[in-house]
Amino acid sequence: MRFFYDLTVMPWLVVAFACGLLVIVFSLSLLFASIRRGRATVLFGDPKLVTHLESFDASGRRAFKSVLLVIALVSAFFALARPQWGRGTKLIPATNLDVVVVLDYSKSMYARDVAPSRIARAKAEVSKLVRDLPGARFGAIAFAGEPMSFPLTSDGAAIGQFFRQLEPNDMPVGGTAIARALERARELLLRDQKSKDHVRVIVLVTDGEDLEGDPVSVAKAAAADKTRIDVVQIGGRAPEPIPDVGPDGKILGMRRDEDGRAITTELSAEGEAQLAEIAKATGGAIVRAERGETGIDEVSRSLKKMMREDLAERVETAFDEEYGWPLGIAVVLLVIEGLVPEAPLPKRRKDERDAKKRGLP
């Protein structure tokens, strides 16, 4: 058996204390009324003589009625607590998980501080993420200056193929437009009819900051949609040279500016703060890649744990509310208390009964 208020212990304790206090106060008021009647009898005269003037001693009936009132009050408070009894078990089906991977394809992802390169390692680990979460649905966003998308699907192999066939050189517009990419991910989830009943997560993998849009505002809109954003930050503030990769995938050297200086990539303090704010706005996690790793594996472990523990199929005890029984007892007792008089009905004299039988006035 349990009570409705057991979901929040403190409110239940407060309600129980208040109800118990009311029962005690009510019982004391009945006792006080009985004492006052006794004192009134003493003031009227000698109790033994007063007793002879009474046609009926109603103290027993008053006590009985008082007991009925107290029990009815207790039953009513018990019904107010909404008691629940177990009625067997029920199977809680697994909750589906929808994940949209938003992967940065800007040219800085060619940097090789993560072997063999940031983008190659990220694509491999995203494919592993998809394989490690059987039963989840995945969508994909590849972005630089503009996003390219793949809709939600249960075909994990299709998601892996979408990412594998693209390279940063294939992106039509350069840059790192995180806000546009996140907005496209939101649209994928909102347009999908099944997704509204699923747990929704966006995994943003990037090495840069958005200098064009406002990704934090998009994150807040995602939070309003009950969508979480986990951020994987690849690279840090240490400058990292960017290889010049040809159309065939071969490294031609290092990218250089017009003055012949090597072009490097590093994340500014403002960029780090921006990525952290994106995750914080939705209650998501921020994972900063260590040297030689992307950090996607850590997100994968977190999502696997969530599917295994929070979203897994489970058996729970089914409870039915049984407040009707104590409430019915309270009503019946109140009716009985109202029907029981403090003194018996006056008896008719025998001659009156006889006259009535004979039809005389």
Salt bridges, closest charged atoms under 4 A:
ASP98 OD2 - ARG137 NH2 2.97
ASP98 OD2 - HIS198 ND1 3.06
ASP113 OD1 - ARG118 NE 2.82
GLU125 OE2 - ARG121 NE 2.81
ASP132 OD2 - LYS128 NZ 2.94
GLU146 OE2 - ARG180 NH1 3.48
GLU167 OE2 - LYS123 NZ 2.89
GLU183 OE2 - ARG186 NH1 3.21
GLU187 OE1 - ARG191 NH1 3.81
ASP192 OD1 - ARG137 NH2 2.79
ASP207 OD2 - ARG118 NH1 2.74
GLU212 OE1 - ARG180 NH2 3.19
ASP225 OD2 - ARG186 NE 2.69
ASP230 OD2 - ARG228 NH2 2.78
GLU240 OE1 - ARG291 NH1 3.83
ASP257 OD2 - ARG261 NE 3.52
ASP259 OD2 - ARG261 NH2 3.35
GLU272 OE2 - ARG237 NE 3.23
GLU272 OE1 - ARG288 NE 3.85
GLU316 OE2 - ARG314 NE 3.12
ASP320 OD2 - ARG87 NE 3.73
GLU321 OE2 - ARG82 NH2 2.56
GLU322 OE2 - ARG87 NH2 2.62
GLU337 OE2 - LYS65 NZ 3.00
GLU342 OE1 - ARG62 NE 3.12
GLU352 OE2 - ARG349 NH2 3.06
ASP354 OD2 - LYS350 NZ 3.18
